[in-house]
Amino acid sequence: MSLESRSDDGVPELTARVVRASFPKGTLAVRIRDVLGPLFTDEDFAEAFADRGRPAISPGALALVSVLQYAEGLSDRQAADQVRARMDWKFLLGLELDDPGFDFTVLGDFRSRLITHGLEERVLEVILSRLSDAALLRAGGRQRTDSTHVLAAVRTLNRMEFVGETLRAALEALAAAAPDWLTPLISTAWVERYGARIDNYRFPKGENVRREWAEQVGRDGFVLLDAVDETAALAWLGEVPAVRILRRAWMEQYHRDGKGVRWREGKDLPPARDRLSSPYDADAHYGIKRGSGWCGYKVHLSETCEPDAPHLITNVETTSATVNDTELTAIVHHRLAQRGLTPHEHVVDAGYVTAAHILAAREDHGIDLLGPVGIDTHHSGRDDQAPNLTQAAFTTDWDARRVTCPQGAASVSWSQQRKASGTPLVRVHFALADCDPCPLRPRCTKAANGKWGRSLTLLPREQQQILEQRRAEQQTDTWKERYDARAGVEGTISQAVRRTRLRRTPYQGLHKTHLANILSATAVNIARVDAWLNGTPLGATRVSHLARLALAT
């Protein structure tokens, strides 16, 4: 397809007259068009279309329909029907009342083009630019970020289900692609084991029997992979996606050597972020947060939270479920800086905050990263009535590379080290001769019969000073009042979940899921701008009738 740019000369006169007569108070689509004009132009997505070929449906219109589709929770077919049937949608799109619309399959093709050309972010970026031009969004101020889980469009499988379904999926693909090649290879036992979906299969009882079943599946899988490798005339069989998934899964789940095929033990498995969790979505992984596990992804939403402007989502990041929040802090700041939307204050929960992040945000972007850091987790003292001696009780002389304890003893060892991750740190030790007779020893250290007494682990100088400062600040009422703003992001996640089904992706793959999250965030922004223009107040926190009785007394 080629791009045939469609000029938007405004809403056709008949469309405008009929819509305004039918909706004298306006609708979301009417108010958005009146304030922001045409949200997307075809030039915004020109990179996704060739210069030659059959003219395509207006990509600007398709982008707008995609956002409206998420705003109202519609399927592709339903969204295409609404373009033909809804007068207010025609008003927003600038179409004549008799415009026939387009076939619903065009929406899927448009999404694929955005992903292929790396334009997933373009929809949100264009909207943010329009809102900035309308003075509804500005840089500086305060923003907040939080994450929530996104369930993949696949079943959560245990290990036995996973290997069985992975082999079954490969056999199904080969049975369709090369039935004559596969027929001599399979047996009646294979059809019995892999003929139906694994969730219909009754696994044998008993740990030993189950292990034997899993290893039998492993042997069958290696037989299939060996046959594929030996078939030079049909080398393309090894490139079938289901076969490639099978090969990777068998490397992760089994050992094969001269003794045969063995089921890997739990500790011998690759880490969750590197291990397949489903044969149908290679990007979905099993993650755990606060004791709850899910197979899929995480989405991180950042939004403005100024009292005199609508709260708008400024950034969306989609990651594997196994990625820690702390890995996203710098990425979010970089993305906001690229868009010219860097906040003065960024409010986040403890998962996004380390001393290094606070320092980097301040030095690289001028951002005050506001979030709690971990407390000093020194061991509990033997005397429950007396507080432990945490790092705050020690005095550090960075220039002299020496630490002094509350009793006046100086450290005898100072060494520069690194964690396995490469993070630099300082290890400080006190002499056992100083710690043994110390009256504060029960509250200070449990070290015994070793080379050293009390030990301390310090971050590099600037980071350690920031850490100590933040630990002191977050105990004050002033800091807690500033941090109260973070709670509002939970309402944003709730709105996105209820309105756009954010927590359950309809697609398979990280890129498609990220595009769906971008469209969800853009739909929320449109709804919030409309609420702001309409004077709709922010929703209050829900309080049960019983709780109201308690508050009234």
Summary of the structure (lengths in Angstrom):
residues: 553
radius of gyration: 29.8
end to end distance: 68.2
largest distance: 93.5
contacts: 1628
relative contact order: 0.11
helix: 49%
strand: 15%
